[in-house]
Amino acid sequence: MSMQAPETRVVETYRVACDGGEGALGHPRVWLQIPTDKGWVECPYCDAKLVHRDHHQE
């Protein structure tokens, strides 16, 4: 059995909300603060990685 990799989302602000993005199948909305030195944060519910656009490398 293989696990799907967590989602990575590029965001415009350092304070972001995550609700799992799947409506009723998501999770409670949480507000996360992206550290400016690190440039990303992981959601404690769905493990999505939220990366600020200034730190995103393609």
PDB file of N, CA, C and O in Angstrom:
ATOM      1  N   MET A   1       0.838  -1.167   0.000  1.00  0.00           N
ATOM      2  CA  MET A   1       0.000   0.000   0.000  1.00  0.00           C
ATOM      3  C   MET A   1       0.891   1.241   0.000  1.00  0.00           C
ATOM      4  O   MET A   1       1.798   1.357   0.825  1.00  0.00           O
ATOM      5  N   SER A   2       0.637   2.162  -0.918  1.00  0.00           N
ATOM      6  CA  SER A   2       1.434   3.383  -0.985  1.00  0.00           C
ATOM      7  C   SER A   2       0.615   4.561  -0.470  1.00  0.00           C
ATOM      8  O   SER A   2      -0.599   4.630  -0.660  1.00  0.00           O
ATOM      9  N   MET A   3       1.318   5.493   0.193  1.00  0.00           N
ATOM     10  CA  MET A   3       0.660   6.691   0.704  1.00  0.00           C
ATOM     11  C   MET A   3       0.824   7.828  -0.279  1.00  0.00           C
ATOM     12  O   MET A   3       1.868   7.978  -0.913  1.00  0.00           O
ATOM     13  N   GLN A   4      -0.225   8.627  -0.398  1.00  0.00           N
ATOM     14  CA  GLN A   4      -0.162   9.797  -1.258  1.00  0.00           C
ATOM     15  C   GLN A   4       0.657  10.884  -0.557  1.00  0.00           C
ATOM     16  O   GLN A   4       0.512  11.100   0.646  1.00  0.00           O
ATOM     17  N   ALA A   5       1.508  11.557  -1.313  1.00  0.00           N
ATOM     18  CA  ALA A   5       2.332  12.632  -0.748  1.00  0.00           C
ATOM     19  C   ALA A   5       1.443  13.789  -0.322  1.00  0.00           C
ATOM     20  O   ALA A   5       0.462  14.092  -1.001  1.00  0.00           O
ATOM     21  N   PRO A   6       1.769  14.451   0.805  1.00  0.00           N
ATOM     22  CA  PRO A   6       0.989  15.616   1.232  1.00  0.00           C
ATOM     23  C   PRO A   6       1.017  16.716   0.176  1.00  0.00           C
ATOM     24  O   PRO A   6       1.985  16.859  -0.571  1.00  0.00           O
ATOM     25  N   GLU A   7      -0.046  17.473   0.132  1.00  0.00           N
ATOM     26  CA  GLU A   7      -0.185  18.566  -0.829  1.00  0.00           C
ATOM     27  C   GLU A   7       0.756  19.716  -0.473  1.00  0.00           C
ATOM     28  O   GLU A   7       0.984  19.995   0.704  1.00  0.00           O
ATOM     29  N   THR A   8       1.297  20.378  -1.487  1.00  0.00           N
ATOM     30  CA  THR A   8       2.083  21.594  -1.296  1.00  0.00           C
ATOM     31  C   THR A   8       1.326  22.731  -1.964  1.00  0.00           C
ATOM     32  O   THR A   8       0.974  22.650  -3.141  1.00  0.00           O
ATOM     33  N   ARG A   9       1.079  23.785  -1.205  1.00  0.00           N
ATOM     34  CA  ARG A   9       0.361  24.954  -1.732  1.00  0.00           C
ATOM     35  C   ARG A   9       1.229  26.187  -1.591  1.00  0.00           C
ATOM     36  O   ARG A   9       1.822  26.418  -0.538  1.00  0.00           O
ATOM     37  N   VAL A  10       1.304  26.978  -2.649  1.00  0.00           N
ATOM     38  CA  VAL A  10       2.020  28.253  -2.621  1.00  0.00           C
ATOM     39  C   VAL A  10       0.999  29.317  -2.255  1.00  0.00           C
ATOM     40  O   VAL A  10      -0.067  29.404  -2.865  1.00  0.00           O
ATOM     41  N   VAL A  11       1.333  30.135  -1.244  1.00  0.00           N
ATOM     42  CA  VAL A  11       0.402  31.142  -0.736  1.00  0.00           C
ATOM     43  C   VAL A  11       1.020  32.524  -0.827  1.00  0.00           C
ATOM     44  O   VAL A  11       2.234  32.665  -0.978  1.00  0.00           O
ATOM     45  N   GLU A  12       0.172  33.550  -0.734  1.00  0.00           N
ATOM     46  CA  GLU A  12       0.591  34.945  -0.892  1.00  0.00           C
ATOM     47  C   GLU A  12       0.893  35.638   0.427  1.00  0.00           C
ATOM     48  O   GLU A  12       1.582  36.658   0.436  1.00  0.00           O
ATOM     49  N   THR A  13       0.394  35.108   1.547  1.00  0.00           N
ATOM     50  CA  THR A  13       0.543  35.773   2.844  1.00  0.00           C
ATOM     51  C   THR A  13       1.241  34.845   3.833  1.00  0.00           C
ATOM     52  O   THR A  13       1.300  33.630   3.643  1.00  0.00           O
ATOM     53  N   TYR A  14       1.764  35.450   4.888  1.00  0.00           N
ATOM     54  CA  TYR A  14       2.452  34.655   5.906  1.00  0.00           C
ATOM     55  C   TYR A  14       1.486  34.100   6.959  1.00  0.00           C
ATOM     56  O   TYR A  14       1.856  33.203   7.718  1.00  0.00           O
ATOM     57  N   ARG A  15       0.268  34.616   7.014  1.00  0.00           N
ATOM     58  CA  ARG A  15      -0.767  34.063   7.891  1.00  0.00           C
ATOM     59  C   ARG A  15      -1.810  33.422   7.000  1.00  0.00           C
ATOM     60  O   ARG A  15      -2.453  34.102   6.200  1.00  0.00           O
ATOM     61  N   VAL A  16      -1.983  32.116   7.133  1.00  0.00           N
ATOM     62  CA  VAL A  16      -2.859  31.367   6.234  1.00  0.00           C
ATOM     63  C   VAL A  16      -3.811  30.475   7.015  1.00  0.00           C
ATOM     64  O   VAL A  16      -3.542  30.113   8.160  1.00  0.00           O
ATOM     65  N   ALA A  17      -4.919  30.128   6.390  1.00  0.00           N
ATOM     66  CA  ALA A  17      -5.893  29.209   6.974  1.00  0.00           C
ATOM     67  C   ALA A  17      -5.884  27.915   6.166  1.00  0.00           C
ATOM     68  O   ALA A  17      -5.698  27.925   4.949  1.00  0.00           O
ATOM     69  N   CYS A  18      -6.086  26.808   6.863  1.00  0.00           N
ATOM     70  CA  CYS A  18      -6.196  25.512   6.184  1.00  0.00           C
ATOM     71  C   CYS A  18      -7.411  24.791   6.764  1.00  0.00           C
ATOM     72  O   CYS A  18      -7.589  24.730   7.981  1.00  0.00           O
ATOM     73  N   ASP A  19      -8.249  24.242   5.870  1.00  0.00           N
ATOM     74  CA  ASP A  19      -9.402  23.472   6.312  1.00  0.00           C
ATOM     75  C   ASP A  19      -9.468  22.116   5.619  1.00  0.00           C
ATOM     76  O   ASP A  19     -10.501  21.447   5.636  1.00  0.00           O
ATOM     77  N   GLY A  20      -8.367  21.724   5.017  1.00  0.00           N
ATOM     78  CA  GLY A  20      -8.325  20.445   4.320  1.00  0.00           C
ATOM     79  C   GLY A  20      -8.822  20.530   2.888  1.00  0.00           C
ATOM     80  O   GLY A  20      -8.539  19.645   2.080  1.00  0.00           O
ATOM     81  N   GLY A  21      -9.561  21.587   2.566  1.00  0.00           N
ATOM     82  CA  GLY A  21      -9.989  21.841   1.204  1.00  0.00           C
ATOM     83  C   GLY A  21     -10.969  20.849   0.612  1.00  0.00           C
ATOM     84  O   GLY A  21     -11.150  20.824  -0.606  1.00  0.00           O
ATOM     85  N   GLU A  22     -11.606  20.032   1.432  1.00  0.00           N
ATOM     86  CA  GLU A  22     -12.512  19.025   0.876  1.00  0.00           C
ATOM     87  C   GLU A  22     -13.908  19.130   1.460  1.00  0.00           C
ATOM     88  O   GLU A  22     -14.592  18.116   1.608  1.00  0.00           O
ATOM     89  N   GLY A  23     -14.345  20.338   1.795  1.00  0.00           N
ATOM     90  CA  GLY A  23     -15.696  20.533   2.315  1.00  0.00           C
ATOM     91  C   GLY A  23     -15.937  19.734   3.581  1.00  0.00           C
ATOM     92  O   GLY A  23     -15.163  19.826   4.534  1.00  0.00           O
ATOM     93  N   ALA A  24     -16.999  18.956   3.596  1.00  0.00           N
ATOM     94  CA  ALA A  24     -17.363  18.167   4.778  1.00  0.00           C
ATOM     95  C   ALA A  24     -16.332  17.088   5.095  1.00  0.00           C
ATOM     96  O   ALA A  24     -16.291  16.592   6.221  1.00  0.00           O
ATOM     97  N   LEU A  25     -15.511  16.721   4.139  1.00  0.00           N
ATOM     98  CA  LEU A  25     -14.496  15.686   4.358  1.00  0.00           C
ATOM     99  C   LEU A  25     -13.160  16.259   4.810  1.00  0.00           C
ATOM    100  O   LEU A  25     -12.205  15.514   5.026  1.00  0.00           O
ATOM    101  N   GLY A  26     -13.090  17.574   4.951  1.00  0.00           N
ATOM    102  CA  GLY A  26     -11.851  18.231   5.372  1.00  0.00           C
ATOM    103  C   GLY A  26     -11.648  18.129   6.878  1.00  0.00           C
ATOM    104  O   GLY A  26     -11.980  17.113   7.489  1.00  0.00           O
ATOM    105  N   HIS A  27     -11.104  19.183   7.470  1.00  0.00           N
ATOM    106  CA  HIS A  27     -10.873  19.225   8.908  1.00  0.00           C
ATOM    107  C   HIS A  27     -11.229  20.616   9.413  1.00  0.00           C
ATOM    108  O   HIS A  27     -11.468  21.513   8.605  1.00  0.00           O
ATOM    109  N   PRO A  28     -11.271  20.821  10.731  1.00  0.00           N
ATOM    110  CA  PRO A  28     -11.571  22.167  11.248  1.00  0.00           C
ATOM    111  C   PRO A  28     -10.568  23.192  10.713  1.00  0.00           C
ATOM    112  O   PRO A  28      -9.383  22.893  10.563  1.00  0.00           O
ATOM    113  N   ARG A  29     -11.050  24.392  10.430  1.00  0.00           N
ATOM    114  CA  ARG A  29     -10.161  25.447   9.928  1.00  0.00           C
ATOM    115  C   ARG A  29      -9.184  25.849  11.025  1.00  0.00           C
ATOM    116  O   ARG A  29      -9.576  26.124  12.159  1.00  0.00           O
ATOM    117  N   VAL A  30      -7.914  25.878  10.666  1.00  0.00           N
ATOM    118  CA  VAL A  30      -6.864  26.331  11.567  1.00  0.00           C
ATOM    119  C   VAL A  30      -6.106  27.461  10.886  1.00  0.00           C
ATOM    120  O   VAL A  30      -5.926  27.466   9.668  1.00  0.00           O
ATOM    121  N   TRP A  31      -5.666  28.418  11.700  1.00  0.00           N
ATOM    122  CA  TRP A  31      -4.850  29.520  11.204  1.00  0.00           C
ATOM    123  C   TRP A  31      -3.404  29.229  11.545  1.00  0.00           C
ATOM    124  O   TRP A  31      -3.080  28.881  12.680  1.00  0.00           O
ATOM    125  N   LEU A  32      -2.544  29.372  10.565  1.00  0.00           N
ATOM    126  CA  LEU A  32      -1.123  29.052  10.722  1.00  0.00           C
ATOM    127  C   LEU A  32      -0.281  30.268  10.356  1.00  0.00           C
ATOM    128  O   LEU A  32      -0.627  31.024   9.448  1.00  0.00           O
ATOM    129  N   GLN A  33       0.811  30.445  11.060  1.00  0.00           N
ATOM    130  CA  GLN A  33       1.738  31.535  10.789  1.00  0.00           C
ATOM    131  C   GLN A  33       3.009  30.948  10.168  1.00  0.00           C
ATOM    132  O   GLN A  33       3.657  30.093  10.771  1.00  0.00           O
ATOM    133  N   ILE A  34       3.361  31.402   8.976  1.00  0.00           N
ATOM    134  CA  ILE A  34       4.576  30.939   8.308  1.00  0.00           C
ATOM    135  C   ILE A  34       5.751  31.768   8.831  1.00  0.00           C
ATOM    136  O   ILE A  34       5.732  32.993   8.717  1.00  0.00           O
ATOM    137  N   PRO A  35       6.763  31.128   9.397  1.00  0.00           N
ATOM    138  CA  PRO A  35       7.944  31.878   9.845  1.00  0.00           C
ATOM    139  C   PRO A  35       8.648  32.511   8.643  1.00  0.00           C
ATOM    140  O   PRO A  35       8.887  31.836   7.642  1.00  0.00           O
ATOM    141  N   THR A  36       8.978  33.786   8.734  1.00  0.00           N
ATOM    142  CA  THR A  36       9.583  34.474   7.589  1.00  0.00           C
ATOM    143  C   THR A  36      10.962  33.938   7.251  1.00  0.00           C
ATOM    144  O   THR A  36      11.381  34.014   6.095  1.00  0.00           O
ATOM    145  N   ASP A  37      11.690  33.392   8.242  1.00  0.00           N
ATOM    146  CA  ASP A  37      13.016  32.856   7.947  1.00  0.00           C
ATOM    147  C   ASP A  37      12.941  31.473   7.301  1.00  0.00           C
ATOM    148  O   ASP A  37      13.825  31.101   6.530  1.00  0.00           O
ATOM    149  N   LYS A  38      11.917  30.731   7.604  1.00  0.00           N
ATOM    150  CA  LYS A  38      11.759  29.368   7.086  1.00  0.00           C
ATOM    151  C   LYS A  38      10.989  29.354   5.760  1.00  0.00           C
ATOM    152  O   LYS A  38      11.355  28.643   4.824  1.00  0.00           O
ATOM    153  N   GLY A  39       9.909  30.157   5.697  1.00  0.00           N
ATOM    154  CA  GLY A  39       9.153  30.287   4.455  1.00  0.00           C
ATOM    155  C   GLY A  39       8.058  29.271   4.242  1.00  0.00           C
ATOM    156  O   GLY A  39       7.387  29.312   3.211  1.00  0.00           O
ATOM    157  N   TRP A  40       7.847  28.355   5.176  1.00  0.00           N
ATOM    158  CA  TRP A  40       6.788  27.354   5.018  1.00  0.00           C
ATOM    159  C   TRP A  40       6.345  26.833   6.382  1.00  0.00           C
ATOM    160  O   TRP A  40       7.041  26.985   7.387  1.00  0.00           O
ATOM    161  N   VAL A  41       5.167  26.216   6.383  1.00  0.00           N
ATOM    162  CA  VAL A  41       4.619  25.607   7.588  1.00  0.00           C
ATOM    163  C   VAL A  41       3.789  24.401   7.148  1.00  0.00           C
ATOM    164  O   VAL A  41       3.256  24.379   6.038  1.00  0.00           O
ATOM    165  N   GLU A  42       3.682  23.406   8.018  1.00  0.00           N
ATOM    166  CA  GLU A  42       2.849  22.236   7.731  1.00  0.00           C
ATOM    167  C   GLU A  42       1.592  22.282   8.571  1.00  0.00           C
ATOM    168  O   GLU A  42       1.635  22.651   9.745  1.00  0.00           O
ATOM    169  N   CYS A  43       0.474  21.908   7.976  1.00  0.00           N
ATOM    170  CA  CYS A  43      -0.785  21.840   8.697  1.00  0.00           C
ATOM    171  C   CYS A  43      -0.744  20.636   9.635  1.00  0.00           C
ATOM    172  O   CYS A  43      -0.384  19.537   9.213  1.00  0.00           O
ATOM    173  N   PRO A  44      -1.110  20.832  10.910  1.00  0.00           N
ATOM    174  CA  PRO A  44      -1.068  19.708  11.853  1.00  0.00           C
ATOM    175  C   PRO A  44      -2.159  18.668  11.605  1.00  0.00           C
ATOM    176  O   PRO A  44      -2.063  17.555  12.120  1.00  0.00           O
ATOM    177  N   TYR A  45      -3.186  18.999  10.835  1.00  0.00           N
ATOM    178  CA  TYR A  45      -4.259  18.050  10.548  1.00  0.00           C
ATOM    179  C   TYR A  45      -3.980  17.215   9.296  1.00  0.00           C
ATOM    180  O   TYR A  45      -3.990  15.985   9.348  1.00  0.00           O
ATOM    181  N   CYS A  46      -3.731  17.893   8.174  1.00  0.00           N
ATOM    182  CA  CYS A  46      -3.643  17.168   6.895  1.00  0.00           C
ATOM    183  C   CYS A  46      -2.225  17.087   6.339  1.00  0.00           C
ATOM    184  O   CYS A  46      -2.021  16.516   5.268  1.00  0.00           O
ATOM    185  N   ASP A  47      -1.242  17.646   7.043  1.00  0.00           N
ATOM    186  CA  ASP A  47       0.167  17.619   6.631  1.00  0.00           C
ATOM    187  C   ASP A  47       0.453  18.387   5.345  1.00  0.00           C
ATOM    188  O   ASP A  47       1.530  18.244   4.767  1.00  0.00           O
ATOM    189  N   ALA A  48      -0.512  19.211   4.887  1.00  0.00           N
ATOM    190  CA  ALA A  48      -0.258  20.037   3.707  1.00  0.00           C
ATOM    191  C   ALA A  48       0.881  20.994   4.027  1.00  0.00           C
ATOM    192  O   ALA A  48       0.957  21.531   5.132  1.00  0.00           O
ATOM    193  N   LYS A  49       1.757  21.204   3.068  1.00  0.00           N
ATOM    194  CA  LYS A  49       2.868  22.132   3.236  1.00  0.00           C
ATOM    195  C   LYS A  49       2.480  23.438   2.551  1.00  0.00           C
ATOM    196  O   LYS A  49       2.237  23.470   1.344  1.00  0.00           O
ATOM    197  N   LEU A  50       2.423  24.517   3.336  1.00  0.00           N
ATOM    198  CA  LEU A  50       2.055  25.826   2.825  1.00  0.00           C
ATOM    199  C   LEU A  50       3.324  26.658   2.710  1.00  0.00           C
ATOM    200  O   LEU A  50       3.970  26.961   3.713  1.00  0.00           O
ATOM    201  N   VAL A  51       3.677  27.025   1.484  1.00  0.00           N
ATOM    202  CA  VAL A  51       4.931  27.722   1.193  1.00  0.00           C
ATOM    203  C   VAL A  51       4.617  29.132   0.711  1.00  0.00           C
ATOM    204  O   VAL A  51       3.806  29.321  -0.195  1.00  0.00           O
ATOM    205  N   HIS A  52       5.267  30.123   1.323  1.00  0.00           N
ATOM    206  CA  HIS A  52       5.086  31.507   0.864  1.00  0.00           C
ATOM    207  C   HIS A  52       5.760  31.665  -0.496  1.00  0.00           C
ATOM    208  O   HIS A  52       6.822  31.093  -0.738  1.00  0.00           O
ATOM    209  N   ARG A  53       5.145  32.435  -1.370  1.00  0.00           N
ATOM    210  CA  ARG A  53       5.641  32.567  -2.760  1.00  0.00           C
ATOM    211  C   ARG A  53       7.076  33.061  -2.824  1.00  0.00           C
ATOM    212  O   ARG A  53       7.797  32.715  -3.759  1.00  0.00           O
ATOM    213  N   ASP A  54       7.518  33.872  -1.845  1.00  0.00           N
ATOM    214  CA  ASP A  54       8.891  34.369  -1.852  1.00  0.00           C
ATOM    215  C   ASP A  54       9.914  33.286  -1.578  1.00  0.00           C
ATOM    216  O   ASP A  54      11.100  33.475  -1.846  1.00  0.00           O
ATOM    217  N   HIS A  55       9.476  32.152  -1.050  1.00  0.00           N
ATOM    218  CA  HIS A  55      10.373  31.048  -0.722  1.00  0.00           C
ATOM    219  C   HIS A  55      10.157  29.825  -1.616  1.00  0.00           C
ATOM    220  O   HIS A  55      10.815  28.798  -1.443  1.00  0.00           O
ATOM    221  N   HIS A  56       9.249  29.939  -2.551  1.00  0.00           N
ATOM    222  CA  HIS A  56       8.918  28.799  -3.424  1.00  0.00           C
ATOM    223  C   HIS A  56       9.946  28.658  -4.538  1.00  0.00           C
ATOM    224  O   HIS A  56      10.265  29.623  -5.233  1.00  0.00           O
ATOM    225  N   GLN A  57      10.448  27.463  -4.693  1.00  0.00           N
ATOM    226  CA  GLN A  57      11.395  27.156  -5.761  1.00  0.00           C
ATOM    227  C   GLN A  57      10.771  26.078  -6.628  1.00  0.00           C
ATOM    228  O   GLN A  57      10.319  25.051  -6.122  1.00  0.00           O
ATOM    229  N   GLU A  58      10.745  26.310  -7.922  1.00  0.00           N
ATOM    230  CA  GLU A  58      10.121  25.338  -8.809  1.00  0.00           C
ATOM    231  C   GLU A  58      11.080  24.307  -9.280  1.00  0.00           C
ATOM    232  O   GLU A  58      10.704  23.414 -10.039  1.00  0.00           O
TER     233      GLU A  58
END
